[in-house]
Amino acid sequence: MVDPVAQPADLRLVRESYDRVADNYVAMGVGDLAPAPWLRAALAAFAEDVRGLGPVLDVGCGPGTVTAHLAGLGVDVSGVDLSPRMVAHARRLHPGLRFAVASATELDLAEASLGGVLGWWSLFNLPRDVLPDVLTSLARALVPDGRLLLGMHVGDGDVVRTEVYGMPVTWTTHLWQPRQLAGLLSRAGLQPVAELRLPPTPASTSAPALPAQVVLAARRPS
């Protein structure tokens, strides 16, 4: 089995925050892929790479939007999320798929048990001393040639959030430079496959303003 990782000190507060925003998150259509062709392209490439390698785990799946998108692309995928309320929405919206409540730091994954792992803007709350161990844990769970697809906010430093999606929250968004993330993936034993960078986006009716974004794809060597 993969080694356990440390639990973040703010885990309970982050879970409660996501429970609090979950209803608004769904009502506002946050994470809708319809207006995001480049993100759909990244997911399509990921689906093509992992199809047939084994099950895929969407870590931090929220209400299951991307989990369902991958399932529609022929991927055997399930989702886990820290927030019970998010998982309740995922099960309601996508009753044919499998979802469970779990933190990325609480997963008990067997070695070489997954064809792919998705971290779709779901790991940025992890403290800087915890994320490397989580990535190592996820990398070990991949089969040879399995893929990890990671989406993160780009920048330097941390952003402390007190209100998101119209609700009070207590969480920190940790910003990373692409080269730092690439280094973490390399130290986790993965090889780079592709990198997609996206510019900052202004605030909209369904989401706050966002910094630049990056999508990184990596593979476990065969």
Long-range contacts (C-beta under 8 A, 24 or more apart in sequence): 1-108, 1-109, 1-110, 1-111, 2-107, 2-108, 2-109, 2-110, 2-111, 2-137, 2-140, 2-141, 3-133, 3-136, 3-137, 4-105, 4-108, 4-137, 5-105, 5-130, 5-133, 5-134, 5-137, 6-105, 6-129, 6-130, 6-133, 7-103, 7-105, 7-106, 8-105, 8-125, 8-126, 8-127, 8-130, 9-127, 10-125, 10-127, 10-170, 10-171, 10-172, 11-82, 11-103, 11-105, 13-170, 13-171, 14-82, 14-125, 14-170, 14-171, 15-82, 15-83, 15-84, 15-103, 16-170, 17-164, 17-168, 17-169, 17-170, 17-171, 18-81, 18-82, 18-83, 18-85, 18-86, 18-169, 19-83, 19-84, 19-85, 19-86, 20-167, 20-168, 20-169, 21-164, 21-165, 21-166, 21-167, 21-169, 22-63, 22-83, 22-85, 22-86, 22-88, 22-89, 23-85, 23-89, 24-165, 24-166, 24-167, 25-62, 25-63, 25-86, 25-165, 26-63, 26-89, 26-93, 28-165, 28-205, 28-206, 28-207, 29-206, 30-165, 30-206, 30-207, 31-62, 31-63, 31-65, 31-66, 32-65, 32-206, 33-65, 33-66, 33-69, 38-196, 38-198, 39-151, 39-215, 40-69, 42-149, 42-194, 42-196, 42-215, 42-217, 43-69, 43-70, 43-73, 43-149, 44-73, 45-194, 45-217, 46-70, 46-116, 46-118, 46-147, 46-149, 46-217, 47-73, 47-74, 47-75, 49-116, 49-147, 49-193, 49-217, 49-219, 50-75, 50-115, 50-116, 50-146, 50-147, 51-75, 51-115, 52-115, 53-115, 53-116, 53-143, 53-145, 53-146, 53-147, 54-113, 54-114, 54-115, 54-116, 54-143, 54-146, 55-113, 55-114, 55-115, 56-114, 56-115, 56-116, 56-117, 56-118, 57-107, 57-109, 57-114, 57-116, 57-117, 57-118, 57-141, 58-118, 58-120, 59-104, 59-107, 59-117, 59-118, 59-119, 59-122, 59-123, 59-138, 60-104, 60-119, 60-120, 60-121, 60-122, 60-123, 61-86, 61-87, 61-90, 61-99, 61-120, 61-122, 62-86, 62-89, 62-90, 62-122, 63-89, 63-90, 63-93, 64-89, 64-90, 64-91, 64-93, 64-94, 64-97, 64-99, 66-118, 66-120, 67-94, 67-97, 67-99, 68-93, 68-94, 68-97, 70-118, 71-96, 71-97, 75-116, 76-115, 77-118, 80-104, 80-107, 81-122, 104-134, 104-138, 105-130, 105-134, 107-137, 107-138, 107-141, 109-137, 109-138, 109-140, 109-141, 110-141, 111-140, 111-141, 112-140, 112-141, 112-142, 112-143, 112-144, 112-146, 113-141, 113-143, 114-141, 114-142, 114-143, 114-146, 115-142, 115-143, 115-146, 115-147, 116-142, 116-146, 116-147, 116-148, 116-149, 117-141, 117-142, 117-146, 117-147, 117-148, 117-149, 118-148, 118-149, 119-148, 119-149, 119-150, 119-151, 120-149, 120-151, 121-151, 121-152, 121-153, 121-213, 122-151, 123-150, 123-152, 124-152, 124-153, 124-173, 124-174, 124-175, 124-176, 125-171, 125-172, 125-173, 125-174, 126-174, 127-172, 127-174, 128-174, 131-174, 131-184, 132-184, 132-187, 132-188, 135-184, 135-185, 135-188, 136-187, 136-188, 136-189, 138-188, 139-185, 139-188, 139-189, 139-190, 139-218, 139-220, 140-189, 142-190, 142-219, 142-220, 143-220, 144-220, 144-221, 144-222, 145-219, 145-220, 145-221, 145-222, 146-219, 146-220, 147-193, 147-217, 147-218, 147-219, 147-220, 148-185, 148-190, 148-217, 148-218, 148-219, 148-220, 149-215, 149-216, 149-217, 150-181, 150-185, 150-215, 150-216, 150-217, 150-218, 151-213, 151-214, 151-215, 151-216, 152-176, 152-181, 152-213, 152-214, 152-216, 153-210, 153-211, 153-212, 153-213, 154-178, 154-197, 154-211, 154-212, 154-213, 154-214, 155-211, 155-212, 164-208, 165-207, 165-208, 175-211, 176-214, 178-214, 178-216, 181-214, 181-216, 182-216, 185-216, 185-218, 189-220, 189-221, 190-218, 190-219, 190-220, 190-221, 191-218, 191-219, 191-220, 191-221, 192-216, 192-217, 192-218, 193-217, 193-218, 193-219
